[in-house]
Amino acid sequence: MSRFVALPSYAIFVLVAGAGLAGCSPAASPQAAAPAAPQVGVLTVQPRRVAIKTELPGRTAPTMIAEVRPQVTGLIQSRNFREGAEVAAGSTLYQLDPASYRAAYDSATAAVAKAEASMQTARLKAGRYQELVAIKFVSQQDYDEAAALLRQSEADVASARAAAETANINLGYTKVAAPIAGRVGKSTVTAGALVTANQQTALATIQQLNPIYVDVTQSSAEVLRLKRAMANGELKRAQGNAARVTLLLEDGSSYPHEGTLQFSDVTVDPATGAITLRALFPNPQGLLLPGMYVRAVVEEGVREAAIVVPQQAVARDSKGDAIAMVVGAGGKAEPRKLKIARTLGNEWLVDGGLQPGEQVIVDGLQRVRPGAAVQAVERSADNAADAGASSPTGAAAAAAAGAAAPAADPPPVADTKAGAKAGKAQP
């Protein structure tokens, strides 16, 4: 009987695999090198001059508006304008039937001529009586009556002339004229319609759209904050007395013309707690129409030494506080709580928590832990903004919270199966 026993093929594989594992034991491998400090992009804080702007909702309104109504009663003979067109002040919009008013004017003119003839007779009689009373040829009473008749005739002439002027005015009112220049809307009547003097329904409406008003609202608390900042010297008024205003239209595009702030209302709306501001904008192309919703960007003032950081460098912790990572002593990352005032485009305006010359981490925040050493690489403000577009939004918050390191890799599945087979083959 032979001493040697043939081993199955899977047993030979197990022995070879075990020898390989023994050669790769931790005792035989060299000590792993310490990981290098992660490289991060930083932005050195430098105070700079920034314009403080506020975006406010508002609506457009015409600078002048006039509702056209007839001032005399009559039938409309014609409409002399095109709806939606520009009209000049004084141009005829409607023509009423003038026949009855022309006849009334002619009658009033004739009455004036009659009164003037009677006055001429009274004047001659009073002149003769004046000479005769001097020689006592007529009595004083007769002369007084003649003088009174002259004055009465003069008054009749003045009354007749006034009536003729009124008739002439009414005749002119048969031409319904535009009281202002602007764009006329739709007509509510057509030719042949009967209109009455001072009726409630307007025949048409004219609106002056160049220039045009933009009425916006701002909370009274924000107005108080702005005035306090001006008084403390934190903000300085921009050049000129009128604040500059730009517009964003409903579709998000920018209006090509710049306006100026005209006035701020002196009354706070008790229902909303807001104050109305009015800006004036040129509107040569007629792009702005009354009632259009817009967003006005008002330049409130200028801060000379403002500290701003990119928005991607700041996140919120579990308490809602603004946190940024800065490179501290020894090149180690440390979280810093910030006092945020407002947004300025894609940046934050910082009121406290940062000092000029400090380095704020703006890129690579997902590789940073509080207290860990980092390699700082200076970035410009433009590069930091570009990097923020692709940076994870929660990277700063995760770094500030000190998130745990990723779990270790699981053991190889092949080794586990081989050990199970070896156990079964063992006698």
LUMZAVEX-831582 format. One record per residue (C-alpha): residue number from 1; x, y, z. Coordinates in steps of 0.001 Angstrom, whole numbers. Layout:
node pos = NUM | px = X | py = Y | pz = Z $
...
end
This chain:
node pos = 1 | px = 0 | py = 0 | pz = 0 $
node pos = 2 | px = 1435 | py = 3348 | pz = -996 $
node pos = 3 | px = 2198 | py = 5993 | pz = 1674 $
node pos = 4 | px = 1256 | py = 8899 | pz = -515 $
node pos = 5 | px = -2374 | py = 10029 | pz = -878 $
node pos = 6 | px = -3458 | py = 12092 | pz = -3865 $
node pos = 7 | px = -4947 | py = 15481 | pz = -2842 $
node pos = 8 | px = -7871 | py = 16973 | pz = -4689 $
node pos = 9 | px = -7200 | py = 19972 | pz = -6948 $
node pos = 10 | px = -9167 | py = 22429 | pz = -4786 $
node pos = 11 | px = -6971 | py = 21500 | pz = -1781 $
node pos = 12 | px = -3827 | py = 22380 | pz = -3706 $
node pos = 13 | px = -5416 | py = 25814 | pz = -4548 $
node pos = 14 | px = -6140 | py = 26450 | pz = -886 $
node pos = 15 | px = -2539 | py = 25723 | pz = 133 $
node pos = 16 | px = -1147 | py = 28032 | pz = -2531 $
node pos = 17 | px = -3572 | py = 30816 | pz = -1566 $
node pos = 18 | px = -2655 | py = 30454 | pz = 2105 $
node pos = 19 | px = 1031 | py = 30783 | pz = 1296 $
node pos = 20 | px = 300 | py = 33966 | pz = -656 $
node pos = 21 | px = -1642 | py = 35468 | pz = 2246 $
node pos = 22 | px = 1138 | py = 34664 | pz = 4661 $
node pos = 23 | px = 3567 | py = 36560 | pz = 2472 $
node pos = 24 | px = 1292 | py = 39651 | pz = 2513 $
node pos = 25 | px = 833 | py = 39881 | pz = 6271 $
node pos = 26 | px = 1095 | py = 43347 | pz = 7941 $
node pos = 27 | px = 4278 | py = 42331 | pz = 9639 $
node pos = 28 | px = 5990 | py = 41802 | pz = 6310 $
node pos = 29 | px = 4682 | py = 45061 | pz = 4586 $
node pos = 30 | px = 6620 | py = 48305 | pz = 4994 $
node pos = 31 | px = 5081 | py = 51106 | pz = 7112 $
node pos = 32 | px = 2649 | py = 53315 | pz = 5043 $
node pos = 33 | px = 3733 | py = 56929 | pz = 4523 $
node pos = 34 | px = 1712 | py = 59694 | pz = 6305 $
node pos = 35 | px = -929 | py = 61346 | pz = 3982 $
node pos = 36 | px = -10 | py = 64766 | pz = 2614 $
node pos = 37 | px = -2004 | py = 67852 | pz = 3677 $
node pos = 38 | px = -4878 | py = 68513 | pz = 1232 $
node pos = 39 | px = -4515 | py = 71421 | pz = -1159 $
node pos = 40 | px = -7225 | py = 74095 | pz = -895 $
node pos = 41 | px = -7951 | py = 77336 | pz = -2690 $
node pos = 42 | px = -8039 | py = 80432 | pz = -474 $
node pos = 43 | px = -9018 | py = 84052 | pz = -911 $
node pos = 44 | px = -7244 | py = 86722 | pz = 1119 $
node pos = 45 | px = -9740 | py = 89131 | pz = 2663 $
node pos = 46 | px = -9205 | py = 92680 | pz = 1379 $
node pos = 47 | px = -11583 | py = 95590 | pz = 2130 $
node pos = 48 | px = -12927 | py = 97289 | pz = -983 $
node pos = 49 | px = -15440 | py = 99909 | pz = -2053 $
node pos = 50 | px = -18850 | py = 98468 | pz = -2929 $
node pos = 51 | px = -22168 | py = 99997 | pz = -3911 $
node pos = 52 | px = -25052 | py = 98897 | pz = -1714 $
node pos = 53 | px = -28084 | py = 98102 | pz = -3851 $
node pos = 54 | px = -31560 | py = 96863 | pz = -3009 $
node pos = 55 | px = -33918 | py = 95045 | pz = -5354 $
node pos = 56 | px = -37544 | py = 96100 | pz = -4844 $
node pos = 57 | px = -40749 | py = 95021 | pz = -6616 $
node pos = 58 | px = -42819 | py = 97651 | pz = -8344 $
node pos = 59 | px = -45128 | py = 98572 | pz = -11200 $
node pos = 60 | px = -44994 | py = 101178 | pz = -13911 $
node pos = 61 | px = -47356 | py = 104152 | pz = -14061 $
node pos = 62 | px = -47812 | py = 106948 | pz = -16626 $
node pos = 63 | px = -46440 | py = 110374 | pz = -15796 $
node pos = 64 | px = -49678 | py = 111981 | pz = -17044 $
node pos = 65 | px = -53115 | py = 110487 | pz = -17676 $
node pos = 66 | px = -56257 | py = 112178 | pz = -19026 $
node pos = 67 | px = -59736 | py = 110771 | pz = -19589 $
node pos = 68 | px = -61380 | py = 112419 | pz = -22586 $
node pos = 69 | px = -65039 | py = 113405 | pz = -22024 $
node pos = 70 | px = -67343 | py = 115660 | pz = -24060 $
node pos = 71 | px = -68171 | py = 119077 | pz = -22653 $
node pos = 72 | px = -71297 | py = 119542 | pz = -24785 $
node pos = 73 | px = -74098 | py = 117218 | pz = -25855 $
node pos = 74 | px = -74312 | py = 116062 | pz = -29437 $
node pos = 75 | px = -73947 | py = 113329 | pz = -32026 $
node pos = 76 | px = -70449 | py = 112163 | pz = -32974 $
node pos = 77 | px = -69796 | py = 112811 | pz = -36650 $
node pos = 78 | px = -66303 | py = 111314 | pz = -36872 $
node pos = 79 | px = -63405 | py = 109864 | pz = -34917 $
node pos = 80 | px = -60111 | py = 111419 | pz = -36011 $
node pos = 81 | px = -57448 | py = 109197 | pz = -34435 $
node pos = 82 | px = -56095 | py = 105669 | pz = -34624 $
node pos = 83 | px = -56412 | py = 103675 | pz = -31422 $
node pos = 84 | px = -53054 | py = 103069 | pz = -29746 $
node pos = 85 | px = -51320 | py = 105873 | pz = -31658 $
node pos = 86 | px = -49471 | py = 108901 | pz = -30356 $
node pos = 87 | px = -51519 | py = 112097 | pz = -30342 $
node pos = 88 | px = -50417 | py = 115705 | pz = -29891 $
node pos = 89 | px = -51920 | py = 118044 | pz = -27333 $
node pos = 90 | px = -54782 | py = 120014 | pz = -28874 $
node pos = 91 | px = -55374 | py = 117652 | pz = -31786 $
node pos = 92 | px = -59025 | py = 116872 | pz = -32595 $
node pos = 93 | px = -60063 | py = 113393 | pz = -31470 $
node pos = 94 | px = -63824 | py = 113532 | pz = -32134 $
node pos = 95 | px = -66043 | py = 115871 | pz = -34143 $
node pos = 96 | px = -69568 | py = 116448 | pz = -32840 $
node pos = 97 | px = -72424 | py = 117820 | pz = -34939 $
node pos = 98 | px = -71888 | py = 121627 | pz = -34717 $
node pos = 99 | px = -75087 | py = 122807 | pz = -36455 $
node pos = 100 | px = -77118 | py = 123766 | pz = -33382 $
node pos = 101 | px = -74123 | py = 125340 | pz = -31669 $
node pos = 102 | px = -73232 | py = 127385 | pz = -34751 $
node pos = 103 | px = -76808 | py = 128666 | pz = -34908 $
node pos = 104 | px = -76671 | py = 129597 | pz = -31229 $
node pos = 105 | px = -73455 | py = 131491 | pz = -31842 $
node pos = 106 | px = -74940 | py = 133350 | pz = -34790 $
node pos = 107 | px = -77944 | py = 134318 | pz = -32646 $
node pos = 108 | px = -75688 | py = 135565 | pz = -29859 $
node pos = 109 | px = -73675 | py = 137606 | pz = -32384 $
node pos = 110 | px = -76873 | py = 139234 | pz = -33628 $
node pos = 111 | px = -77885 | py = 140068 | pz = -30065 $
node pos = 112 | px = -74570 | py = 141832 | pz = -29627 $
node pos = 113 | px = -75208 | py = 143962 | pz = -32708 $
node pos = 114 | px = -78705 | py = 144847 | pz = -31449 $
node pos = 115 | px = -77365 | py = 145836 | pz = -28026 $
node pos = 116 | px = -74634 | py = 147960 | pz = -29581 $
node pos = 117 | px = -77240 | py = 149823 | pz = -31732 $
node pos = 118 | px = -79384 | py = 150555 | pz = -28688 $
node pos = 119 | px = -76318 | py = 151737 | pz = -26834 $
node pos = 120 | px = -75431 | py = 154135 | pz = -29655 $
node pos = 121 | px = -78888 | py = 155714 | pz = -29481 $
node pos = 122 | px = -78701 | py = 156041 | pz = -25726 $
node pos = 123 | px = -75247 | py = 157613 | pz = -25962 $
node pos = 124 | px = -76421 | py = 160296 | pz = -28423 $
node pos = 125 | px = -79467 | py = 161118 | pz = -26309 $
node pos = 126 | px = -77410 | py = 161402 | pz = -23138 $
node pos = 127 | px = -74987 | py = 163734 | pz = -24925 $
node pos = 128 | px = -77746 | py = 166080 | pz = -26069 $
node pos = 129 | px = -79385 | py = 166164 | pz = -22659 $
node pos = 130 | px = -76057 | py = 167034 | pz = -21082 $
node pos = 131 | px = -75855 | py = 170205 | pz = -23207 $
node pos = 132 | px = -79509 | py = 171105 | pz = -22628 $
node pos = 133 | px = -79440 | py = 170697 | pz = -18876 $
node pos = 134 | px = -76563 | py = 173200 | pz = -18740 $
node pos = 135 | px = -78833 | py = 175944 | pz = -20153 $
node pos = 136 | px = -81816 | py = 174747 | pz = -18133 $
node pos = 137 | px = -83659 | py = 173727 | pz = -21297 $
node pos = 138 | px = -84421 | py = 170230 | pz = -19880 $
node pos = 139 | px = -84893 | py = 169216 | pz = -16307 $
node pos = 140 | px = -82222 | py = 167510 | pz = -14298 $
node pos = 141 | px = -84457 | py = 164446 | pz = -13983 $
node pos = 142 | px = -84675 | py = 164005 | pz = -17735 $
node pos = 143 | px = -80910 | py = 164138 | pz = -18004 $
node pos = 144 | px = -80477 | py = 161596 | pz = -15199 $
node pos = 145 | px = -82842 | py = 159200 | pz = -16960 $
node pos = 146 | px = -80920 | py = 159556 | pz = -20213 $
node pos = 147 | px = -77598 | py = 158888 | pz = -18469 $
node pos = 148 | px = -79039 | py = 155822 | pz = -16706 $
node pos = 149 | px = -80368 | py = 154506 | pz = -20026 $
node pos = 150 | px = -76869 | py = 154825 | pz = -21503 $
node pos = 151 | px = -75308 | py = 152830 | pz = -18722 $
node pos = 152 | px = -78045 | py = 150204 | pz = -19040 $
node pos = 153 | px = -77354 | py = 149943 | pz = -22775 $
node pos = 154 | px = -73642 | py = 149488 | pz = -22112 $
node pos = 155 | px = -74420 | py = 146661 | pz = -19679 $
node pos = 156 | px = -76690 | py = 145026 | pz = -22267 $
node pos = 157 | px = -73836 | py = 145111 | pz = -24769 $
node pos = 158 | px = -71445 | py = 143485 | pz = -22291 $
node pos = 159 | px = -74005 | py = 140767 | pz = -21506 $
node pos = 160 | px = -74627 | py = 140089 | pz = -25182 $
node pos = 161 | px = -70907 | py = 139830 | pz = -25874 $
node pos = 162 | px = -70499 | py = 137361 | pz = -23001 $
node pos = 163 | px = -73349 | py = 135239 | pz = -24354 $
node pos = 164 | px = -71734 | py = 135294 | pz = -27780 $
node pos = 165 | px = -68424 | py = 134213 | pz = -26267 $
node pos = 166 | px = -70159 | py = 131336 | pz = -24464 $
node pos = 167 | px = -71805 | py = 130247 | pz = -27682 $
node pos = 168 | px = -68462 | py = 130399 | pz = -29447 $
node pos = 169 | px = -66862 | py = 128260 | pz = -26703 $
node pos = 170 | px = -69635 | py = 125664 | pz = -26964 $
node pos = 171 | px = -69166 | py = 125634 | pz = -30717 $
node pos = 172 | px = -65461 | py = 124960 | pz = -30168 $
node pos = 173 | px = -66310 | py = 122113 | pz = -27780 $
node pos = 174 | px = -67882 | py = 120234 | pz = -30695 $
node pos = 175 | px = -64269 | py = 119462 | pz = -31574 $
node pos = 176 | px = -63188 | py = 117143 | pz = -28735 $
node pos = 177 | px = -59454 | py = 117845 | pz = -28439 $
node pos = 178 | px = -56655 | py = 115936 | pz = -26716 $
node pos = 179 | px = -55827 | py = 117691 | pz = -23422 $
node pos = 180 | px = -52307 | py = 116230 | pz = -23259 $
node pos = 181 | px = -49821 | py = 114589 | pz = -25599 $
node pos = 182 | px = -49376 | py = 110847 | pz = -25272 $
node pos = 183 | px = -50645 | py = 107484 | pz = -26414 $
node pos = 184 | px = -54405 | py = 107160 | pz = -26785 $
node pos = 185 | px = -56192 | py = 103948 | pz = -25893 $
node pos = 186 | px = -59286 | py = 102351 | pz = -27350 $
node pos = 187 | px = -62383 | py = 104388 | pz = -28131 $
node pos = 188 | px = -65586 | py = 103590 | pz = -26254 $
node pos = 189 | px = -67871 | py = 105170 | pz = -28887 $
node pos = 190 | px = -68180 | py = 105236 | pz = -32639 $
node pos = 191 | px = -69526 | py = 107718 | pz = -35171 $
node pos = 192 | px = -73262 | py = 108288 | pz = -34738 $
node pos = 193 | px = -73244 | py = 107824 | pz = -30962 $
node pos = 194 | px = -74972 | py = 110397 | pz = -28775 $
node pos = 195 | px = -72780 | py = 111763 | pz = -26010 $
node pos = 196 | px = -73697 | py = 114128 | pz = -23203 $
node pos = 197 | px = -71769 | py = 116845 | pz = -21457 $
node pos = 198 | px = -69579 | py = 115615 | pz = -18571 $
node pos = 199 | px = -70794 | py = 112015 | pz = -18849 $
node pos = 200 | px = -69298 | py = 109381 | pz = -16552 $
node pos = 201 | px = -67968 | py = 107145 | pz = -19325 $
node pos = 202 | px = -64800 | py = 108470 | pz = -20938 $
node pos = 203 | px = -64611 | py = 108516 | pz = -24718 $
node pos = 204 | px = -60911 | py = 107540 | pz = -24616 $
node pos = 205 | px = -57899 | py = 107707 | pz = -22302 $
node pos = 206 | px = -54556 | py = 109334 | pz = -23095 $
node pos = 207 | px = -51423 | py = 108330 | pz = -21163 $
node pos = 208 | px = -48011 | py = 109950 | pz = -21338 $
node pos = 209 | px = -45422 | py = 107146 | pz = -21291 $
node pos = 210 | px = -42161 | py = 108967 | pz = -22023 $
node pos = 211 | px = -40871 | py = 109416 | pz = -19412 $
node pos = 212 | px = -42647 | py = 106870 | pz = -17205 $
node pos = 213 | px = -42900 | py = 106349 | pz = -13460 $
node pos = 214 | px = -41963 | py = 103184 | pz = -11568 $
node pos = 215 | px = -43568 | py = 102936 | pz = -8128 $
node pos = 216 | px = -41860 | py = 100508 | pz = -5732 $
node pos = 217 | px = -42395 | py = 99707 | pz = -2064 $
node pos = 218 | px = -39823 | py = 99302 | pz = 701 $
node pos = 219 | px = -40412 | py = 98305 | pz = 4308 $
node pos = 220 | px = -40212 | py = 101078 | pz = 6873 $
node pos = 221 | px = -37747 | py = 98984 | pz = 8917 $
node pos = 222 | px = -35369 | py = 98873 | pz = 5943 $
node pos = 223 | px = -35696 | py = 102643 | pz = 5504 $
node pos = 224 | px = -34807 | py = 103175 | pz = 9179 $
node pos = 225 | px = -31799 | py = 100867 | pz = 8846 $
node pos = 226 | px = -30606 | py = 102774 | pz = 5800 $
node pos = 227 | px = -30969 | py = 106155 | pz = 7522 $
node pos = 228 | px = -29121 | py = 104850 | pz = 10593 $
node pos = 229 | px = -26257 | py = 103550 | pz = 8433 $
node pos = 230 | px = -26033 | py = 106933 | pz = 6714 $
node pos = 231 | px = -25969 | py = 108751 | pz = 10053 $
node pos = 232 | px = -23260 | py = 106453 | pz = 11477 $
node pos = 233 | px = -21036 | py = 106867 | pz = 8439 $
node pos = 234 | px = -21278 | py = 103193 | pz = 7437 $
node pos = 235 | px = -22782 | py = 104257 | pz = 4123 $
node pos = 236 | px = -22044 | py = 107320 | pz = 2038 $
node pos = 237 | px = -24407 | py = 108774 | pz = -515 $
node pos = 238 | px = -23329 | py = 108259 | pz = -4092 $
node pos = 239 | px = -22383 | py = 111190 | pz = -6305 $
node pos = 240 | px = -25352 | py = 113440 | pz = -6914 $
node pos = 241 | px = -28490 | py = 113856 | pz = -4849 $
node pos = 242 | px = -30732 | py = 111526 | pz = -6873 $
node pos = 243 | px = -30107 | py = 107810 | pz = -6383 $
node pos = 244 | px = -29644 | py = 105807 | pz = -9569 $
node pos = 245 | px = -32102 | py = 103023 | pz = -10353 $
node pos = 246 | px = -31956 | py = 100173 | pz = -12856 $
node pos = 247 | px = -34774 | py = 97869 | pz = -13912 $
node pos = 248 | px = -35218 | py = 94132 | pz = -14392 $
node pos = 249 | px = -38179 | py = 93269 | pz = -16614 $
node pos = 250 | px = -40685 | py = 90438 | pz = -16187 $
node pos = 251 | px = -38661 | py = 88063 | pz = -18367 $
node pos = 252 | px = -35485 | py = 88696 | pz = -16328 $
node pos = 253 | px = -33813 | py = 90934 | pz = -18907 $
node pos = 254 | px = -32319 | py = 94308 | pz = -17997 $
node pos = 255 | px = -33955 | py = 97528 | pz = -19131 $
node pos = 256 | px = -31411 | py = 99455 | pz = -21243 $
node pos = 257 | px = -32080 | py = 102894 | pz = -19716 $
node pos = 258 | px = -31191 | py = 104068 | pz = -16220 $
node pos = 259 | px = -33599 | py = 106073 | pz = -14061 $
node pos = 260 | px = -33424 | py = 108304 | pz = -11017 $
node pos = 261 | px = -35257 | py = 108183 | pz = -7716 $
node pos = 262 | px = -37677 | py = 111113 | pz = -7568 $
node pos = 263 | px = -39134 | py = 111030 | pz = -4068 $
node pos = 264 | px = -40061 | py = 108864 | pz = -1094 $
node pos = 265 | px = -43565 | py = 109000 | pz = 308 $
node pos = 266 | px = -43995 | py = 110508 | pz = 3763 $
node pos = 267 | px = -46697 | py = 108065 | pz = 4884 $
node pos = 268 | px = -46302 | py = 104415 | pz = 5888 $
node pos = 269 | px = -49064 | py = 102095 | pz = 4706 $
node pos = 270 | px = -50563 | py = 100720 | pz = 7962 $
node pos = 271 | px = -51686 | py = 97511 | pz = 6220 $
node pos = 272 | px = -48261 | py = 96551 | pz = 4824 $
node pos = 273 | px = -45807 | py = 98681 | pz = 6823 $
node pos = 274 | px = -44198 | py = 99816 | pz = 3567 $
node pos = 275 | px = -43249 | py = 103154 | pz = 2043 $
node pos = 276 | px = -43741 | py = 103975 | pz = -1640 $
node pos = 277 | px = -40744 | py = 105148 | pz = -3664 $
node pos = 278 | px = -41111 | py = 106662 | pz = -7140 $
node pos = 279 | px = -38456 | py = 106545 | pz = -9857 $
node pos = 280 | px = -38500 | py = 108226 | pz = -13271 $
node pos = 281 | px = -37286 | py = 106368 | pz = -16379 $
node pos = 282 | px = -36949 | py = 107423 | pz = -20017 $
node pos = 283 | px = -39101 | py = 105323 | pz = -22320 $
node pos = 284 | px = -38269 | py = 106378 | pz = -25899 $
node pos = 285 | px = -39072 | py = 102992 | pz = -27481 $
node pos = 286 | px = -42307 | py = 102541 | pz = -25510 $
node pos = 287 | px = -41041 | py = 99259 | pz = -24046 $
node pos = 288 | px = -42526 | py = 99998 | pz = -20621 $
node pos = 289 | px = -46317 | py = 99994 | pz = -20445 $
node pos = 290 | px = -48507 | py = 101112 | pz = -17527 $
node pos = 291 | px = -49145 | py = 98411 | pz = -14951 $
node pos = 292 | px = -46140 | py = 96281 | pz = -15929 $
node pos = 293 | px = -44464 | py = 94373 | pz = -13080 $
node pos = 294 | px = -40762 | py = 95153 | pz = -12755 $
node pos = 295 | px = -37966 | py = 94843 | pz = -10202 $
node pos = 296 | px = -36105 | py = 98040 | pz = -9464 $
node pos = 297 | px = -32489 | py = 97897 | pz = -8283 $
node pos = 298 | px = -31990 | py = 101017 | pz = -6170 $
node pos = 299 | px = -28475 | py = 102209 | pz = -5305 $
node pos = 300 | px = -28770 | py = 103157 | pz = -1641 $
node pos = 301 | px = -25196 | py = 104234 | pz = -985 $
node pos = 302 | px = -21538 | py = 103250 | pz = -976 $
node pos = 303 | px = -19530 | py = 101395 | pz = 1683 $
node pos = 304 | px = -15885 | py = 102382 | pz = 1450 $
node pos = 305 | px = -14192 | py = 99498 | pz = 3345 $
node pos = 306 | px = -16508 | py = 96527 | pz = 2906 $
node pos = 307 | px = -15495 | py = 92903 | pz = 3492 $
node pos = 308 | px = -17080 | py = 90467 | pz = 1067 $
node pos = 309 | px = -16567 | py = 86732 | pz = 552 $
node pos = 310 | px = -17863 | py = 84371 | pz = -2161 $
node pos = 311 | px = -21104 | py = 82648 | pz = -1279 $
node pos = 312 | px = -19654 | py = 79162 | pz = -1807 $
node pos = 313 | px = -17226 | py = 79784 | pz = 1084 $
node pos = 314 | px = -20054 | py = 80185 | pz = 3613 $
node pos = 315 | px = -22522 | py = 77610 | pz = 4890 $
node pos = 316 | px = -24925 | py = 77236 | pz = 7809 $
node pos = 317 | px = -24414 | py = 74975 | pz = 10793 $
node pos = 318 | px = -27145 | py = 73114 | pz = 12661 $
node pos = 319 | px = -28008 | py = 76297 | pz = 14586 $
node pos = 320 | px = -28355 | py = 78362 | pz = 11427 $
node pos = 321 | px = -25183 | py = 80396 | pz = 12020 $
node pos = 322 | px = -23011 | py = 81374 | pz = 9061 $
node pos = 323 | px = -19717 | py = 79449 | pz = 9130 $
node pos = 324 | px = -16595 | py = 79812 | pz = 6984 $
node pos = 325 | px = -13305 | py = 77905 | pz = 7107 $
node pos = 326 | px = -10145 | py = 80015 | pz = 7392 $
node pos = 327 | px = -6454 | py = 79087 | pz = 7410 $
node pos = 328 | px = -5309 | py = 79786 | pz = 10964 $
node pos = 329 | px = -2043 | py = 79492 | pz = 12847 $
node pos = 330 | px = 261 | py = 76725 | pz = 11695 $
node pos = 331 | px = -1545 | py = 76383 | pz = 8390 $
node pos = 332 | px = -4471 | py = 74567 | pz = 10009 $
node pos = 333 | px = -8118 | py = 74971 | pz = 9041 $
node pos = 334 | px = -10414 | py = 76420 | pz = 11643 $
node pos = 335 | px = -14142 | py = 77299 | pz = 11485 $
node pos = 336 | px = -15144 | py = 80930 | pz = 11914 $
node pos = 337 | px = -18628 | py = 82223 | pz = 12749 $
node pos = 338 | px = -19590 | py = 85199 | pz = 10568 $
node pos = 339 | px = -22095 | py = 88014 | pz = 10852 $
node pos = 340 | px = -23712 | py = 88328 | pz = 7438 $
node pos = 341 | px = -25328 | py = 91628 | pz = 6457 $
node pos = 342 | px = -26724 | py = 90908 | pz = 2983 $
node pos = 343 | px = -25983 | py = 89476 | pz = -428 $
node pos = 344 | px = -24104 | py = 91366 | pz = -3133 $
node pos = 345 | px = -24613 | py = 89388 | pz = -6307 $
node pos = 346 | px = -22753 | py = 86087 | pz = -5763 $
node pos = 347 | px = -20983 | py = 87353 | pz = -2622 $
node pos = 348 | px = -21826 | py = 87917 | pz = 1031 $
node pos = 349 | px = -21312 | py = 91267 | pz = 2730 $
node pos = 350 | px = -19717 | py = 90454 | pz = 6109 $
node pos = 351 | px = -20211 | py = 92719 | pz = 9118 $
node pos = 352 | px = -18150 | py = 90678 | pz = 11596 $
node pos = 353 | px = -16004 | py = 87549 | pz = 12029 $
node pos = 354 | px = -13280 | py = 88273 | pz = 9492 $
node pos = 355 | px = -10311 | py = 90612 | pz = 9527 $
node pos = 356 | px = -8360 | py = 92031 | pz = 6573 $
node pos = 357 | px = -5505 | py = 89736 | pz = 5547 $
node pos = 358 | px = -7118 | py = 86478 | pz = 6704 $
node pos = 359 | px = -7354 | py = 83607 | pz = 4237 $
node pos = 360 | px = -10806 | py = 82135 | pz = 3616 $
node pos = 361 | px = -11022 | py = 78675 | pz = 2069 $
node pos = 362 | px = -13155 | py = 78841 | pz = -1061 $
node pos = 363 | px = -12194 | py = 75622 | pz = -2870 $
node pos = 364 | px = -11602 | py = 72054 | pz = -1674 $
node pos = 365 | px = -13770 | py = 72369 | pz = 1429 $
node pos = 366 | px = -14906 | py = 68755 | pz = 1100 $
node pos = 367 | px = -11316 | py = 67635 | pz = 1888 $
node pos = 368 | px = -10941 | py = 69826 | pz = 4989 $
node pos = 369 | px = -11567 | py = 69013 | pz = 8650 $
node pos = 370 | px = -11320 | py = 71494 | pz = 11538 $
node pos = 371 | px = -7802 | py = 71491 | pz = 12958 $
node pos = 372 | px = -6277 | py = 69641 | pz = 10009 $
node pos = 373 | px = -3263 | py = 71041 | pz = 8172 $
node pos = 374 | px = -3888 | py = 72334 | pz = 4645 $
node pos = 375 | px = -1840 | py = 73647 | pz = 1741 $
node pos = 376 | px = -3226 | py = 77088 | pz = 811 $
node pos = 377 | px = -3213 | py = 78162 | pz = -2831 $
node pos = 378 | px = -4224 | py = 81778 | pz = -3436 $
node pos = 379 | px = -7201 | py = 82359 | pz = -5739 $
node pos = 380 | px = -8464 | py = 85591 | pz = -7226 $
node pos = 381 | px = -12026 | py = 86699 | pz = -6583 $
node pos = 382 | px = -13059 | py = 85811 | pz = -10163 $
node pos = 383 | px = -11516 | py = 82332 | pz = -9967 $
node pos = 384 | px = -13150 | py = 81751 | pz = -6611 $
node pos = 385 | px = -16545 | py = 82625 | pz = -8085 $
node pos = 386 | px = -15979 | py = 80225 | pz = -11007 $
node pos = 387 | px = -14934 | py = 77446 | pz = -8653 $
node pos = 388 | px = -18046 | py = 78008 | pz = -6557 $
node pos = 389 | px = -20261 | py = 77011 | pz = -9471 $
node pos = 390 | px = -18940 | py = 73426 | pz = -9268 $
node pos = 391 | px = -18288 | py = 73204 | pz = -5499 $
node pos = 392 | px = -20680 | py = 71111 | pz = -3352 $
node pos = 393 | px = -23042 | py = 73391 | pz = -1488 $
node pos = 394 | px = -22705 | py = 71478 | pz = 1762 $
node pos = 395 | px = -18910 | py = 71228 | pz = 1767 $
node pos = 396 | px = -18349 | py = 74097 | pz = 4197 $
node pos = 397 | px = -21000 | py = 72831 | pz = 6570 $
node pos = 398 | px = -19557 | py = 69322 | pz = 6504 $
node pos = 399 | px = -16067 | py = 70645 | pz = 7172 $
node pos = 400 | px = -17262 | py = 72839 | pz = 10035 $
node pos = 401 | px = -19125 | py = 69936 | pz = 11621 $
node pos = 402 | px = -16076 | py = 67675 | pz = 11406 $
node pos = 403 | px = -17697 | py = 64854 | pz = 9530 $
node pos = 404 | px = -16305 | py = 61374 | pz = 10178 $
node pos = 405 | px = -13806 | py = 59760 | pz = 7773 $
node pos = 406 | px = -15139 | py = 57185 | pz = 5298 $
node pos = 407 | px = -15392 | py = 53567 | pz = 6522 $
node pos = 408 | px = -12597 | py = 51013 | pz = 5803 $
node pos = 409 | px = -12808 | py = 48849 | pz = 2701 $
node pos = 410 | px = -14546 | py = 45436 | pz = 3234 $
node pos = 411 | px = -12380 | py = 42234 | pz = 3067 $
node pos = 412 | px = -11995 | py = 40564 | pz = -333 $
node pos = 413 | px = -14837 | py = 38172 | pz = -1084 $
node pos = 414 | px = -12484 | py = 35706 | pz = -2844 $
node pos = 415 | px = -10451 | py = 35125 | pz = 364 $
node pos = 416 | px = -13598 | py = 34433 | pz = 2381 $
node pos = 417 | px = -14815 | py = 31790 | pz = -46 $
node pos = 418 | px = -11369 | py = 30159 | pz = -186 $
node pos = 419 | px = -11247 | py = 29865 | pz = 3621 $
node pos = 420 | px = -14666 | py = 28230 | pz = 3666 $
node pos = 421 | px = -13593 | py = 25651 | pz = 1119 $
node pos = 422 | px = -10380 | py = 24951 | pz = 3016 $
node pos = 423 | px = -12384 | py = 24233 | pz = 6163 $
node pos = 424 | px = -14533 | py = 21707 | pz = 4356 $
node pos = 425 | px = -11489 | py = 19922 | pz = 2820 $
node pos = 426 | px = -9659 | py = 19641 | pz = 6151 $
node pos = 427 | px = -9858 | py = 15983 | pz = 7411 $
end
